[in-house]
Amino acid sequence: MNEKETMLTTAKRLDAVQAPILKTELMKLLDEGHDNLVIDMKNTTYVSSVGLRAFLAAQKRINEKKGSMVLKNVSQQVMEVFDITGFSGLLTFEEL
């Protein structure tokens, strides 16, 4: 991570309770000019459709700003959700 990247760590479960919190945090960072985000998902074991939409909304904003968002430390279980839903083609993941 370089000094221009902003790190954010996700909750254990990105469900109907936690995903809106994540989306709010992501949008706040983008509004504040943090255009290069690194999302550490080491603690995350579950991502619901609401969680997927939070990432998609942030990615759309980042694309508009010509920034970047990288998801790292994604468990195999969570990566399967991204793969099955097609989100693995829309988001950037750090290779382990």
N, CA, C and O atoms as CSV, one atom per row, in Angstrom:
chain,resi,resn,atom,element,x,y,z
A,1,MET,N,N,0.859,-1.192,0.000
A,1,MET,CA,C,0.000,0.000,0.000
A,1,MET,C,C,0.889,1.234,0.000
A,1,MET,O,O,1.834,1.320,0.784
A,2,ASN,N,N,0.591,2.194,-0.878
A,2,ASN,CA,C,1.365,3.430,-0.873
A,2,ASN,C,C,0.604,4.517,-0.128
A,2,ASN,O,O,-0.529,4.308,0.303
A,3,GLU,N,N,1.236,5.686,0.022
A,3,GLU,CA,C,0.631,6.737,0.842
A,3,GLU,C,C,-0.644,7.323,0.247
A,3,GLU,O,O,-1.389,8.003,0.953
A,4,LYS,N,N,-0.910,7.080,-1.017
A,4,LYS,CA,C,-2.114,7.616,-1.641
A,4,LYS,C,C,-3.295,6.659,-1.559
A,4,LYS,O,O,-4.397,6.992,-1.995
A,5,GLU,N,N,-3.071,5.466,-1.000
A,5,GLU,CA,C,-4.144,4.497,-0.847
A,5,GLU,C,C,-4.744,4.600,0.548
A,5,GLU,O,O,-4.048,4.879,1.524
A,6,THR,N,N,-6.037,4.370,0.620
A,6,THR,CA,C,-6.745,4.383,1.891
A,6,THR,C,C,-7.229,2.971,2.189
A,6,THR,O,O,-7.879,2.337,1.358
A,7,MET,N,N,-6.905,2.488,3.383
A,7,MET,CA,C,-7.262,1.115,3.785
A,7,MET,C,C,-8.546,1.128,4.610
A,7,MET,O,O,-8.751,1.995,5.460
A,8,LEU,N,N,-9.399,0.154,4.341
A,8,LEU,CA,C,-10.626,-0.041,5.098
A,8,LEU,C,C,-10.779,-1.542,5.332
A,8,LEU,O,O,-10.613,-2.335,4.406
A,9,THR,N,N,-11.091,-1.929,6.556
A,9,THR,CA,C,-11.290,-3.340,6.888
A,9,THR,C,C,-12.782,-3.597,7.047
A,9,THR,O,O,-13.485,-2.842,7.720
A,10,THR,N,N,-13.258,-4.669,6.422
A,10,THR,CA,C,-14.682,-4.986,6.455
A,10,THR,C,C,-15.051,-5.822,7.684
A,10,THR,O,O,-14.195,-6.425,8.331
A,11,ALA,N,N,-16.340,-5.835,7.978
A,11,ALA,CA,C,-16.892,-6.591,9.107
A,11,ALA,C,C,-16.907,-8.090,8.780
A,11,ALA,O,O,-16.666,-8.494,7.642
A,12,LYS,N,N,-17.189,-8.888,9.782
A,12,LYS,CA,C,-17.258,-10.344,9.597
A,12,LYS,C,C,-18.355,-10.722,8.612
A,12,LYS,O,O,-18.147,-11.560,7.734
A,13,ARG,N,N,-19.517,-10.105,8.758
A,13,ARG,CA,C,-20.648,-10.391,7.875
A,13,ARG,C,C,-21.098,-9.101,7.202
A,13,ARG,O,O,-21.442,-8.131,7.877
A,14,LEU,N,N,-21.095,-9.091,5.867
A,14,LEU,CA,C,-21.614,-7.943,5.129
A,14,LEU,C,C,-23.048,-8.278,4.743
A,14,LEU,O,O,-23.340,-8.682,3.618
A,15,ASP,N,N,-23.932,-8.092,5.726
A,15,ASP,CA,C,-25.342,-8.453,5.588
A,15,ASP,C,C,-26.191,-7.184,5.595
A,15,ASP,O,O,-25.674,-6.081,5.420
A,16,ALA,N,N,-27.482,-7.347,5.797
A,16,ALA,CA,C,-28.411,-6.211,5.760
A,16,ALA,C,C,-28.111,-5.173,6.835
A,16,ALA,O,O,-28.523,-4.021,6.707
A,17,VAL,N,N,-27.401,-5.561,7.892
A,17,VAL,CA,C,-27.034,-4.622,8.952
A,17,VAL,C,C,-25.700,-3.942,8.632
A,17,VAL,O,O,-25.598,-2.716,8.680
A,18,GLN,N,N,-24.688,-4.732,8.309
A,18,GLN,CA,C,-23.337,-4.193,8.130
A,18,GLN,C,C,-23.077,-3.589,6.748
A,18,GLN,O,O,-22.297,-2.643,6.637
A,19,ALA,N,N,-23.701,-4.104,5.707
A,19,ALA,CA,C,-23.434,-3.608,4.356
A,19,ALA,C,C,-23.768,-2.124,4.182
A,19,ALA,O,O,-22.987,-1.407,3.556
A,20,PRO,N,N,-24.907,-1.629,4.714
A,20,PRO,CA,C,-25.169,-0.197,4.589
A,20,PRO,C,C,-24.115,0.661,5.307
A,20,PRO,O,O,-23.806,1.768,4.865
A,21,ILE,N,N,-23.576,0.150,6.401
A,21,ILE,CA,C,-22.511,0.858,7.109
A,21,ILE,C,C,-21.272,0.927,6.224
A,21,ILE,O,O,-20.635,1.974,6.111
A,22,LEU,N,N,-20.936,-0.204,5.596
A,22,LEU,CA,C,-19.800,-0.229,4.677
A,22,LEU,C,C,-20.010,0.753,3.534
A,22,LEU,O,O,-19.104,1.516,3.198
A,23,LYS,N,N,-21.191,0.741,2.938
A,23,LYS,CA,C,-21.466,1.649,1.812
A,23,LYS,C,C,-21.310,3.102,2.244
A,23,LYS,O,O,-20.727,3.906,1.517
A,24,THR,N,N,-21.822,3.441,3.413
A,24,THR,CA,C,-21.691,4.809,3.925
A,24,THR,C,C,-20.221,5.175,4.101
A,24,THR,O,O,-19.808,6.270,3.720
A,25,GLU,N,N,-19.426,4.267,4.675
A,25,GLU,CA,C,-17.998,4.530,4.872
A,25,GLU,C,C,-17.284,4.708,3.535
A,25,GLU,O,O,-16.469,5.619,3.384
A,26,LEU,N,N,-17.583,3.847,2.569
A,26,LEU,CA,C,-16.953,3.949,1.260
A,26,LEU,C,C,-17.302,5.270,0.578
A,26,LEU,O,O,-16.424,5.946,0.042
A,27,MET,N,N,-18.572,5.635,0.599
A,27,MET,CA,C,-18.998,6.877,-0.056
A,27,MET,C,C,-18.393,8.101,0.634
A,27,MET,O,O,-18.035,9.075,-0.028
A,28,LYS,N,N,-18.281,8.050,1.961
A,28,LYS,CA,C,-17.668,9.154,2.694
A,28,LYS,C,C,-16.206,9.317,2.285
A,28,LYS,O,O,-15.744,10.431,2.042
A,29,LEU,N,N,-15.487,8.209,2.212
A,29,LEU,CA,C,-14.085,8.269,1.788
A,29,LEU,C,C,-13.968,8.850,0.378
A,29,LEU,O,O,-13.104,9.687,0.116
A,30,LEU,N,N,-14.836,8.404,-0.524
A,30,LEU,CA,C,-14.801,8.918,-1.896
A,30,LEU,C,C,-15.150,10.401,-1.940
A,30,LEU,O,O,-14.532,11.160,-2.686
A,31,ASP,N,N,-16.131,10.817,-1.150
A,31,ASP,CA,C,-16.501,12.234,-1.078
A,31,ASP,C,C,-15.354,13.093,-0.554
A,31,ASP,O,O,-15.212,14.256,-0.931
A,32,GLU,N,N,-14.537,12.505,0.320
A,32,GLU,CA,C,-13.401,13.224,0.897
A,32,GLU,C,C,-12.174,13.212,-0.024
A,32,GLU,O,O,-11.129,13.756,0.332
A,33,GLY,N,N,-12.297,12.598,-1.196
A,33,GLY,CA,C,-11.204,12.614,-2.155
A,33,GLY,C,C,-10.275,11.416,-2.112
A,33,GLY,O,O,-9.235,11.417,-2.770
A,34,HIS,N,N,-10.634,10.395,-1.351
A,34,HIS,CA,C,-9.838,9.162,-1.315
A,34,HIS,C,C,-10.257,8.310,-2.515
A,34,HIS,O,O,-11.259,7.598,-2.456
A,35,ASP,N,N,-9.492,8.385,-3.591
A,35,ASP,CA,C,-9.883,7.731,-4.839
A,35,ASP,C,C,-9.224,6.377,-5.057
A,35,ASP,O,O,-9.537,5.689,-6.029
A,36,ASN,N,N,-8.316,5.986,-4.169
A,36,ASN,CA,C,-7.622,4.702,-4.289
A,36,ASN,C,C,-7.798,3.942,-2.987
A,36,ASN,O,O,-7.114,4.200,-1.997
A,37,LEU,N,N,-8.733,2.995,-3.011
A,37,LEU,CA,C,-9.097,2.277,-1.796
A,37,LEU,C,C,-8.574,0.844,-1.813
A,37,LEU,O,O,-8.575,0.175,-2.846
A,38,VAL,N,N,-8.132,0.396,-0.651
A,38,VAL,CA,C,-7.760,-0.991,-0.445
A,38,VAL,C,C,-8.701,-1.526,0.628
A,38,VAL,O,O,-8.723,-1.021,1.751
A,39,ILE,N,N,-9.468,-2.537,0.283
A,39,ILE,CA,C,-10.453,-3.107,1.195
A,39,ILE,C,C,-9.908,-4.435,1.705
A,39,ILE,O,O,-9.764,-5.392,0.945
A,40,ASP,N,N,-9.611,-4.482,2.991
A,40,ASP,CA,C,-9.081,-5.703,3.601
A,40,ASP,C,C,-10.258,-6.521,4.118
A,40,ASP,O,O,-10.968,-6.104,5.033
A,41,MET,N,N,-10.451,-7.685,3.520
A,41,MET,CA,C,-11.591,-8.541,3.862
A,41,MET,C,C,-11.177,-9.751,4.692
A,41,MET,O,O,-11.864,-10.773,4.677
A,42,LYS,N,N,-10.066,-9.650,5.414
A,42,LYS,CA,C,-9.548,-10.794,6.176
A,42,LYS,C,C,-10.537,-11.315,7.204
A,42,LYS,O,O,-10.511,-12.504,7.524
A,43,ASN,N,N,-11.408,-10.465,7.732
A,43,ASN,CA,C,-12.364,-10.880,8.758
A,43,ASN,C,C,-13.707,-11.331,8.185
A,43,ASN,O,O,-14.536,-11.876,8.914
A,44,THR,N,N,-13.929,-11.112,6.896
A,44,THR,CA,C,-15.246,-11.322,6.301
A,44,THR,C,C,-15.458,-12.779,5.890
A,44,THR,O,O,-14.660,-13.364,5.157
A,45,THR,N,N,-16.563,-13.343,6.387
A,45,THR,CA,C,-16.899,-14.734,6.065
A,45,THR,C,C,-18.205,-14.845,5.280
A,45,THR,O,O,-18.556,-15.933,4.822
A,46,TYR,N,N,-18.930,-13.732,5.120
A,46,TYR,CA,C,-20.231,-13.769,4.460
A,46,TYR,C,C,-20.500,-12.435,3.786
A,46,TYR,O,O,-20.282,-11.376,4.375
A,47,VAL,N,N,-20.975,-12.490,2.542
A,47,VAL,CA,C,-21.381,-11.283,1.818
A,47,VAL,C,C,-22.756,-11.535,1.220
A,47,VAL,O,O,-22.939,-12.463,0.431
A,48,SER,N,N,-23.722,-10.703,1.601
A,48,SER,CA,C,-25.084,-10.821,1.059
A,48,SER,C,C,-25.202,-9.971,-0.203
A,48,SER,O,O,-24.252,-9.300,-0.607
A,49,SER,N,N,-26.373,-10.011,-0.812
A,49,SER,CA,C,-26.607,-9.188,-2.005
A,49,SER,C,C,-26.486,-7.705,-1.682
A,49,SER,O,O,-26.080,-6.917,-2.536
A,50,VAL,N,N,-26.833,-7.319,-0.465
A,50,VAL,CA,C,-26.692,-5.916,-0.055
A,50,VAL,C,C,-25.211,-5.548,0.009
A,50,VAL,O,O,-24.830,-4.437,-0.359
A,51,GLY,N,N,-24.391,-6.465,0.467
A,51,GLY,CA,C,-22.948,-6.236,0.497
A,51,GLY,C,C,-22.379,-6.108,-0.904
A,51,GLY,O,O,-21.539,-5.246,-1.163
A,52,LEU,N,N,-22.835,-6.960,-1.801
A,52,LEU,CA,C,-22.390,-6.871,-3.190
A,52,LEU,C,C,-22.757,-5.526,-3.798
A,52,LEU,O,O,-21.955,-4.931,-4.518
A,53,ARG,N,N,-23.956,-5.044,-3.517
A,53,ARG,CA,C,-24.386,-3.743,-4.049
A,53,ARG,C,C,-23.557,-2.596,-3.488
A,53,ARG,O,O,-23.332,-1.604,-4.182
A,54,ALA,N,N,-23.099,-2.714,-2.246
A,54,ALA,CA,C,-22.248,-1.674,-1.662
A,54,ALA,C,C,-20.937,-1.581,-2.444
A,54,ALA,O,O,-20.469,-0.486,-2.754
A,55,PHE,N,N,-20.351,-2.735,-2.758
A,55,PHE,CA,C,-19.116,-2.731,-3.545
A,55,PHE,C,C,-19.358,-2.192,-4.955
A,55,PHE,O,O,-18.536,-1.441,-5.480
A,56,LEU,N,N,-20.474,-2.568,-5.566
A,56,LEU,CA,C,-20.775,-2.115,-6.916
A,56,LEU,C,C,-20.961,-0.597,-6.961
A,56,LEU,O,O,-20.462,0.067,-7.870
A,57,ALA,N,N,-21.676,-0.053,-5.982
A,57,ALA,CA,C,-21.891,1.396,-5.935
A,57,ALA,C,C,-20.556,2.130,-5.788
A,57,ALA,O,O,-20.325,3.145,-6.445
A,58,ALA,N,N,-19.688,1.615,-4.931
A,58,ALA,CA,C,-18.373,2.245,-4.745
A,58,ALA,C,C,-17.549,2.128,-6.019
A,58,ALA,O,O,-16.876,3.084,-6.405
A,59,GLN,N,N,-17.589,0.973,-6.680
A,59,GLN,CA,C,-16.807,0.788,-7.903
A,59,GLN,C,C,-17.266,1.745,-8.998
A,59,GLN,O,O,-16.437,2.275,-9.738
A,60,LYS,N,N,-18.566,1.974,-9.111
A,60,LYS,CA,C,-19.082,2.920,-10.108
A,60,LYS,C,C,-18.540,4.318,-9.856
A,60,LYS,O,O,-18.116,4.999,-10.790
A,61,ARG,N,N,-18.551,4.750,-8.593
A,61,ARG,CA,C,-18.022,6.074,-8.250
A,61,ARG,C,C,-16.525,6.157,-8.521
A,61,ARG,O,O,-16.034,7.169,-9.021
A,62,ILE,N,N,-15.809,5.099,-8.192
A,62,ILE,CA,C,-14.361,5.078,-8.405
A,62,ILE,C,C,-14.046,5.134,-9.900
A,62,ILE,O,O,-13.109,5.819,-10.309
A,63,ASN,N,N,-14.817,4.423,-10.712
A,63,ASN,CA,C,-14.607,4.476,-12.158
A,63,ASN,C,C,-14.789,5.892,-12.682
A,63,ASN,O,O,-14.030,6.341,-13.541
A,64,GLU,N,N,-15.789,6.596,-12.170
A,64,GLU,CA,C,-16.026,7.983,-12.579
A,64,GLU,C,C,-14.849,8.877,-12.209
A,64,GLU,O,O,-14.515,9.806,-12.944
A,65,LYS,N,N,-14.221,8.595,-11.070
A,65,LYS,CA,C,-13.107,9.413,-10.580
A,65,LYS,C,C,-11.752,8.945,-11.112
A,65,LYS,O,O,-10.719,9.542,-10.808
A,66,LYS,N,N,-11.764,7.870,-11.912
A,66,LYS,CA,C,-10.517,7.288,-12.439
A,66,LYS,C,C,-9.603,6.813,-11.311
A,66,LYS,O,O,-8.380,6.915,-11.405
A,67,GLY,N,N,-10.207,6.297,-10.254
A,67,GLY,CA,C,-9.445,5.778,-9.119
A,67,GLY,C,C,-9.372,4.269,-9.162
A,67,GLY,O,O,-9.542,3.652,-10.213
A,68,SER,N,N,-9.116,3.676,-7.994
A,68,SER,CA,C,-9.022,2.220,-7.926
A,68,SER,C,C,-9.540,1.716,-6.585
A,68,SER,O,O,-9.474,2.408,-5.570
A,69,MET,N,N,-10.051,0.503,-6.610
A,69,MET,CA,C,-10.458,-0.183,-5.391
A,69,MET,C,C,-9.993,-1.627,-5.527
A,69,MET,O,O,-10.336,-2.311,-6.490
A,70,VAL,N,N,-9.220,-2.077,-4.568
A,70,VAL,CA,C,-8.695,-3.437,-4.570
A,70,VAL,C,C,-9.180,-4.141,-3.316
A,70,VAL,O,O,-9.024,-3.631,-2.207
A,71,LEU,N,N,-9.767,-5.316,-3.497
A,71,LEU,CA,C,-10.189,-6.148,-2.370
A,71,LEU,C,C,-9.092,-7.167,-2.109
A,71,LEU,O,O,-8.670,-7.878,-3.021
A,72,LYS,N,N,-8.630,-7.238,-0.869
A,72,LYS,CA,C,-7.552,-8.176,-0.546
A,72,LYS,C,C,-7.951,-9.074,0.607
A,72,LYS,O,O,-8.884,-8.783,1.355
A,73,ASN,N,N,-7.224,-10.172,0.732
A,73,ASN,CA,C,-7.476,-11.159,1.786
A,73,ASN,C,C,-8.907,-11.696,1.740
A,73,ASN,O,O,-9.549,-11.872,2.775
A,74,VAL,N,N,-9.390,-11.952,0.537
A,74,VAL,CA,C,-10.742,-12.485,0.351
A,74,VAL,C,C,-10.681,-14.006,0.516
A,74,VAL,O,O,-9.919,-14.681,-0.177
A,75,SER,N,N,-11.485,-14.535,1.432
A,75,SER,CA,C,-11.491,-15.982,1.665
A,75,SER,C,C,-12.054,-16.701,0.445
A,75,SER,O,O,-12.761,-16.106,-0.368
A,76,GLN,N,N,-11.736,-17.974,0.330
A,76,GLN,CA,C,-12.239,-18.775,-0.787
A,76,GLN,C,C,-13.768,-18.809,-0.778
A,76,GLN,O,O,-14.403,-18.735,-1.830
A,77,GLN,N,N,-14.344,-18.919,0.405
A,77,GLN,CA,C,-15.807,-18.959,0.558
A,77,GLN,C,C,-16.452,-17.688,0.023
A,77,GLN,O,O,-17.448,-17.749,-0.698
A,78,VAL,N,N,-15.886,-16.539,0.375
A,78,VAL,CA,C,-16.433,-15.262,-0.081
A,78,VAL,C,C,-16.149,-15.071,-1.572
A,78,VAL,O,O,-16.989,-14.540,-2.298
A,79,MET,N,N,-14.969,-15.500,-2.032
A,79,MET,CA,C,-14.631,-15.368,-3.451
A,79,MET,C,C,-15.607,-16.137,-4.313
A,79,MET,O,O,-15.922,-15.710,-5.423
A,80,GLU,N,N,-16.091,-17.269,-3.818
A,80,GLU,CA,C,-17.087,-18.044,-4.554
A,80,GLU,C,C,-18.359,-17.227,-4.785
A,80,GLU,O,O,-18.983,-17.334,-5.841
A,81,VAL,N,N,-18.742,-16.415,-3.806
A,81,VAL,CA,C,-19.921,-15.553,-3.959
A,81,VAL,C,C,-19.667,-14.536,-5.070
A,81,VAL,O,O,-20.533,-14.307,-5.915
A,82,PHE,N,N,-18.481,-13.929,-5.070
A,82,PHE,CA,C,-18.141,-12.972,-6.131
A,82,PHE,C,C,-18.130,-13.660,-7.495
A,82,PHE,O,O,-18.595,-13.087,-8.481
A,83,ASP,N,N,-17.606,-14.880,-7.558
A,83,ASP,CA,C,-17.543,-15.609,-8.825
A,83,ASP,C,C,-18.933,-15.981,-9.333
A,83,ASP,O,O,-19.255,-15.745,-10.498
A,84,ILE,N,N,-19.755,-16.561,-8.463
A,84,ILE,CA,C,-21.090,-17.030,-8.856
A,84,ILE,C,C,-21.968,-15.874,-9.340
A,84,ILE,O,O,-22.758,-16.034,-10.271
A,85,THR,N,N,-21.824,-14.711,-8.703
A,85,THR,CA,C,-22.659,-13.563,-9.051
A,85,THR,C,C,-22.095,-12.743,-10.211
A,85,THR,O,O,-22.752,-11.825,-10.700
A,86,GLY,N,N,-20.883,-13.071,-10.648
A,86,GLY,CA,C,-20.264,-12.316,-11.734
A,86,GLY,C,C,-19.516,-11.081,-11.279
A,86,GLY,O,O,-18.956,-10.362,-12.106
A,87,PHE,N,N,-19.496,-10.820,-9.983
A,87,PHE,CA,C,-18.828,-9.634,-9.468
A,87,PHE,C,C,-17.313,-9.733,-9.564
A,87,PHE,O,O,-16.621,-8.716,-9.523
A,88,SER,N,N,-16.788,-10.959,-9.693
A,88,SER,CA,C,-15.335,-11.105,-9.800
A,88,SER,C,C,-14.815,-10.470,-11.086
A,88,SER,O,O,-13.634,-10.135,-11.175
A,89,GLY,N,N,-15.677,-10.304,-12.077
A,89,GLY,CA,C,-15.297,-9.623,-13.305
A,89,GLY,C,C,-15.444,-8.121,-13.245
A,89,GLY,O,O,-14.959,-7.411,-14.126
A,90,LEU,N,N,-16.113,-7.626,-12.209
A,90,LEU,CA,C,-16.353,-6.177,-12.085
A,90,LEU,C,C,-15.428,-5.509,-11.085
A,90,LEU,O,O,-15.210,-4.300,-11.145
A,91,LEU,N,N,-14.888,-6.289,-10.170
A,91,LEU,CA,C,-14.051,-5.754,-9.085
A,91,LEU,C,C,-12.616,-6.245,-9.263
A,91,LEU,O,O,-12.354,-7.192,-10.004
A,92,THR,N,N,-11.693,-5.582,-8.567
A,92,THR,CA,C,-10.289,-5.951,-8.619
A,92,THR,C,C,-9.907,-6.617,-7.315
A,92,THR,O,O,-10.225,-6.120,-6.235
A,93,PHE,N,N,-9.222,-7.749,-7.422
A,93,PHE,CA,C,-8.819,-8.511,-6.253
A,93,PHE,C,C,-7.297,-8.637,-6.213
A,93,PHE,O,O,-6.652,-8.822,-7.246
A,94,GLU,N,N,-6.745,-8.536,-5.037
A,94,GLU,CA,C,-5.316,-8.773,-4.875
A,94,GLU,C,C,-5.083,-10.268,-4.836
A,94,GLU,O,O,-5.726,-10.992,-4.076
A,95,GLU,N,N,-4.170,-10.717,-5.652
A,95,GLU,CA,C,-3.846,-12.143,-5.695
A,95,GLU,C,C,-3.126,-12.538,-4.427
A,95,GLU,O,O,-2.276,-11.793,-3.938
A,96,LEU,N,N,-3.450,-13.697,-3.887
A,96,LEU,CA,C,-2.784,-14.198,-2.685
A,96,LEU,C,C,-1.492,-14.878,-3.035
A,96,LEU,O,O,-0.790,-15.364,-2.148
